[in-house]
């Protein structure tokens, strides 16, 4: 095997012709999973892997088949995740490609429904972490090993889906090579909703796994509950490469939770401070971490270049939090983190989910009140999506009634109203304008070309009823 094509799909069903299309144009992150695979294939097998990202280069199902034939590819790899629309699209494209070419097809990513993908013509699905399993899948394709002796995959045999035992995760993350990045695609990724974002913009993962067990999340199925860190030196080396070779100006850490290990965080931040890299960065933090001296931690992060922190509180209602395996005291702890971050001049994002088990209009109202009390710079509000591999996925399958008495229309209305009420509040707007003028006035140029997307994101032009 000499060449393999790795594909990342655009979920066109999500775009439609209305506001959601503009929302998706606000953010486009690097397909890190495929980039890691490309590096591993090259290092371990000397196989050239090209990445085709439909968000950058549009193509049809027939077009993909032509690309495979024209490029002389020996296999096709597809990235998927828990999204019914993405699964349906992938199945349709796999059927078309299978009808046009005989190349082996493999797929992987966060937990998704493997059966329809396999029945559409996919040869194997990777379950869980992909770097080692994908190499074994290539050996299966080349006849060097059997499917039944390959851990961490699913395939069809005799009309039934066979799932082999799971593969142990990679313990030494430093042993995995840095993601393969194309210089031509370096400027194609962005996060316009982050006022501090500058281009070229890149994504980095410093750890895998999460010690929490949030009921709506499938991370533990993918990575396990034990968090594994790359060494600070290894992460700093990747950032050095991004700065020197790719002229990076901004980095988004895509860890489920950044800064779980205090010693790791301190060593990494001191390394960033010592190297004086000309980059800003953003990370996701848990409301309860750090458990003490939040102000000192935020001060250290800021000195190291972190200018934006994301927190996922999801709800401020104690009963809702307990229903998703979160702690009722988290809203109070989050208020402390927001105050500490703002003292350092950091931009604060807080995320909420509407439609969690037991959700009512009153519980949503408590989250709205919390937002106005804690005053983050920005909020993101989503309707609940049930992810395969999450505890809520199993709970929903076992129940004969919905998780909440709110209808989908009512949940959507709450989402839009919550976002609009907070983000169009005069004090919120004034604070954001002040922040932009002080920290990144060039963002206003971006805003001029993205007014409709920004207004949609803020909920300004939503006609949905308020709650």
Secondary structure, 3 states (H helix, E strand, C coil): CCEEEEEECCCHHHHCCCHHHHHHCCEECCCHHHHHHHHHHHHHHCCEEEEEECCCCCCCHHHHHHHHHHHCCCEEEEECCCCHHHHHHHHHHHHHHHHHCCCEEEEECCCCCHHHHHHCCCCEEECCCCHHHHHHHHHHHCCCCCHHHCCCEEEEECCEEEECCCCCCCCCHHHCCCCCCCHHHHHHCEECCCCCCCCCEEEECCEECCCCCCCCCCHHHHHCCCCEECCHHHHHHHHHHHHHHHCCCEEEECCCCCCCCHHHHHHHHHHHHHHCCCCEEEEEECCCCCCCCHHHHHHHHHHCCEEEEEEEEECCCHHHHHHCCCCCCHHHHHHHHHHHHHHCCCEEEEEEEECCCCCCHHHHHHHHHHHHHHCCCEEEEEECCCCCCCHHHHHHHHCCCCCCCCCHHHHHHHHHHHHHHHHCCHHHHHHHHHHHHHHCCCHHHHHHCCHHHHHHHHCCCCCCCCC
